């Protein structure tokens, strides 16, 4: 179970271009905790919860920025084909 969670965390984080430091800041942990978790070395449930919650926050921020940019583009009269 831990190796799969570690791989998922790393894949999602890297896939969105989020640094370990950024994730650590939003999860309220030290960057070394993120590194250990991604290697499968930290199995505390509370830590995993904080990491995935922080990642969810960052992904929601990214989604909101994209929606804002899309709305600005549509309001400016730009067309997409």
Secondary structure, DSSP 8 states (H G I E B T S, - for coil): -HHHHHHHHHHHHHHTT--HHHHHHHHTS-HHHHHHHHTT----HHHHHHHHHHHHHHHHHHHHHHHHHHHHHHHTT----
